[in-house]
Amino acid sequence: MELMFNELSVVPYSANKYEAIERMTLLAKTFKKARDFGFKRIRSDVSVSEIRLADNYTVHSWLIDSAVSPELKGFMFGSIITPFINEEDGQVEEAYIEAEYFYVKNEIEKIPCLGLAAAHLYELPSISLNTCDEWQRNLLPIIVAKDDKSEDYQIPNVFDETCFAEAGIIAFVENLDEVELLETTLNPNEKDIHLADHHGKNELKALCDRLKQNEYVVAMRSTYWGGNTFVRKIHKNGVVEITLIKSQRKYALLVQTTGRNYRETEAIANKLRDRYS
């Protein structure tokens, strides 16, 4: 598992190198504690040499500073990786591009946020530098705006070691340990199938006849063509977009599954890919 670095938390910048060392050391100790709960990496939009802590002092400066604990530097080397969105996660990247993500400051000001957006999309916690009271909260509010609509969300956030003793963080992390998939109670012939009347209908019906036997599939309907992978896109509401990549026009299906969130739907999508692609 990974934590998403809240790039907004670098502000206000440290007044000097020594304050920067103190803040980064606290973040390192927070991450050290996070490793006990299965977190292996911190994802960032930029490299350690670009994360500014103070004037002429970056996270890379901290990593090579002789004044910093060798133990802390040792396990932090290579722990911060880029980019926020894994290059292989095309569905997450597309979801990010399709919407706008804002951190809500003082319940009024909206600030574009990369790390908190990634935390929302991957359903993982963010990790913040303890630079001010703003980031010393276990829930950070964001707005996701798409198609003239907006929704409010709360992103779980850690900023020091004690966060992992907070009930809300404990419950969230425990839910990350395992994905429990629900099986549908519908019989295969009870599952809705709606296919458009076009040349690919027979090919889609053949796939639907196979998919309806799956214990996680609820319904299927055809959708617009296109895509270069069997699983074209994964939605948080349990929908998996599937493309017949070997068909003439790459016909596609919207498959409603029992997934209740992104992680569950992703796990089901992987099972569908392994079994039916």
N, C-alpha and C positions, 0 to 999 in steps of 0.2 A: 504494500500500500504506500501511498504518497501523500504528502502534505502540499498544499498550494501556497506559495509565498505571496503574501499581501503586499504588493509593491507600493501601495499608498502609505504603508506604515514607516517608510524611510523618512517621512516628513513629520515633525520638524527635524532637520538634520542636526547631528551632534555639533556642539560648539567647538570641540577639539578632538584630537586623536584619542585621548584618554576616556572621554565620555563615549566615543564610538566603540572602543574596546569593551567597555562595560556593557553596552547595549548588545553588541554582537555575542559576547560571552553568555549573556542571559538567553539569547536565542539558541545558542549552541547547547546549553544545558536543557532547554525546553525540548529540543530535538533529541537529545540523548535520552530523555525520559520517554519521548514518543517512540523510540526504537523498542522499548520494552513492550509496547502495544502493537508491534508489527509494522510500523512505518519505516520504510527503508530509504526514501529519498524525499527531497524538497524540490518541487518544480518551480522554475522561475522563467519569466519572459526573456530575461537577459542574463548574460554570464556573470560570474562572481566579480570579474574585473569591471563590470558596468554598474553594479549595485553600489551606489554611493552612500556612505555613512556620514562622512564629514568632508570638508574641503581637502582634496588630495588624499583621501583615505577611503578605500573601498573594501568589500568583503575579501577580495584577493589580498589587499594590504594586510588585513587581519590574519589571513591564513599564513602569511610569511613573516609576521611580526614576532620577533624573539621575546617580546614582553607578554605574549599570549601563552596560556597553558599548552604544552605540547600534546597532552592527552586530548584536549578539546579540539585542537587543530587536526589531530590524527584521524578522528572519526568523521570530521567535517569535510576533509579532502574528498572530493568527488561526490559528496552527498547532495549538492545543489546542482540540478541539471536543467537543461533547456530542451525544447520550448515548453510553454504551459500545456499545449495540446500535443500529445504524441502524434508523430507523423503518420502512424498507422491507423489512427482513429478518425477516419474520414467523416463518419457520421457525427461525431462530436464537433469537428471543425465546421461542418455545414450548419449545425445547430447554432454555433457561435456566430457565424456570418449572418444568419437569418434574423438575428435579434440584436438589440442593444442592451448593454448591462451597465447599471449605475449604482454606485454606493451612495446611500442617503446620509448626508451629514447634517446634523442639527435639525433633522426632520424636514428640512427645506431644500438644501443644496444637493444637486445630483452631480456626482463625479464619475466619469468613466472608470471602470475597474476591470483589470485583466485577471488577476489572481483570484478574486472573489467570483468572477464569472466562471473560471475553470473549476473552482471548488463546487459551484452550483451544478455545472454540467456533469462532473464526475461523481457528484454526491460524496465529496470528501471534505475534511476540515481545511481551513486556512491556518497559516502560522504567521504571526505578526511580530515585528520589532516592538519592544515595549518603549516607544518613544514619547507617548503621552496618554492621557486618560482615554482618548478616542479609541485606542486599540487595546485597552485593558478590559475588554468585554468578551464574553463567551459566545455571543451572538451578534453578528454584524448584518445590518439591514441592506438589502439590495432591491433594485427594481429591474425586472426584465420586460423590455418593451418590444412588441412585435405586432405588425399589422394594425396599428392605431389602437392597440390594447396594451395594458401593462399589468403585471402581477408583482406582488410583494413577496420576498423570501427572506429567511434568516439563515446566515451562513455560520455554522459552528466554527469557533476561532480559539486558538491557543496562543498564549503569549508568555507563559512561564510554567515551571514544573508543576505548580499547584493546580493548574487547569485540569490535569488528569485525575484529580480527586473530586472534581465537580460532578454532581449527579447527571446533569445534562450531557456533558462530554463523555462520561462513562457509558451512559446508555447509547449514545450515538456510535461510539467506537465499538461497543459490543455488537451492535447491529451490523457492523462492517465485517465481522469475523467470518460469517458464513451467509451465503445466499440461500434462503429457504423458498423453493419454488412450489407454487400451488398447482395442483392438477385440476383440470376442468371436470365437472360432473356431467357434462353433455356427452351423449353417445355420438359416434362419428356421423351418423345420418341426421342428427339434430342440429348440426353446425351449419350456419348460414353461408351460402356461397353465391355471390353475385358476380357474373362475368359479362363484360360487354360483348356484343355480337360483332366480332371481327375475325380476321384470318387466324389469329393466335388463340382463339377460344379453345380449340381442342387441346393444344399444348398446355394451356393454363389449367384446363379441367383435369388433365392427367396428373398435374402436380397437386392440385387441390384434393384429388382422390387419395393421394398419398398423405398429404398434410393433415387431412381430417382425421386420420388415425392417430395423430400425435396427441399425447395427453395434455400438452400445454397450449394447443391451438383451439380457439373459440369460433372464429369466423374468418372468411376470406372474401376479398372482392378485387376486381381488376382495377388498375390505375394507369397513369400515363407511362409510356414506354421509356426505356433508357437505363443505363447503368453498366458498370464494368465489373461488378462483383455480385455474387449471389445474394449476399445481404447488402442492400443498397443504403439503408438508413435504419436507425433504431430510435424509437420515440419513448419518452418517459411513461406514456400512458399505456404501454404494452404492445403498441403496434410495431411490427417489423416489416420493412419494405423489402421484397424479394424480387430479383430480376432473373429471368430465364436467359442467361448470358449466351447460351448456345442457340437461341431461337433467332429467326431471321431479323426481327425488329426489336429484339430484347424486350419482350413483353414482361409486364411486372404485376405484382400482387401486393395488396395491403393485407397483412396477416395479423389479426387481433389475437393476442396471446393472453395468458393469465398474469403476465408481468405487472407488478404494481408500482415499479419505479425503474429508473434507468438500469441499475445494476442487475435486477431480476430479468428485465427484458433483454439485456445484453447476454446474460447467461443462456436464456432460451434461444436467442438468435444463434449463438455459437452451436447449440445442440442441433438446431435446424440445419445449419450449414454443414455440420459434420455428417448428418444423416441423409440429407436430400440433395445436396449440391452435386 
